[in-house]
């Protein structure tokens, strides 16, 4: 029997201190965290890392969080998303 894969969360926030603090907390809960500072990298990360959830800041440089949410919802309707402000 193979070990269960940990829950993978893509965390997107341009504030590195906040991103790192949230990542440490989630990792302490046994999750695998893919931290990103820009929205443009999210779709690739979701596919590459088979993300189970997305934590998304609303205010991002370039592609903002609400635009990104719309794109993610269009492609991955079942992916749980938490929007942070």
Secondary structure, 3 states (H helix, E strand, C coil): CCCCCCCEEEEECCCHHHHHHHHHHHHHCCCEEEEECCHHHHHHHHHHHCCCEEEEECCCCCCCHHHHHHHHHHHCCCCEEEEEC
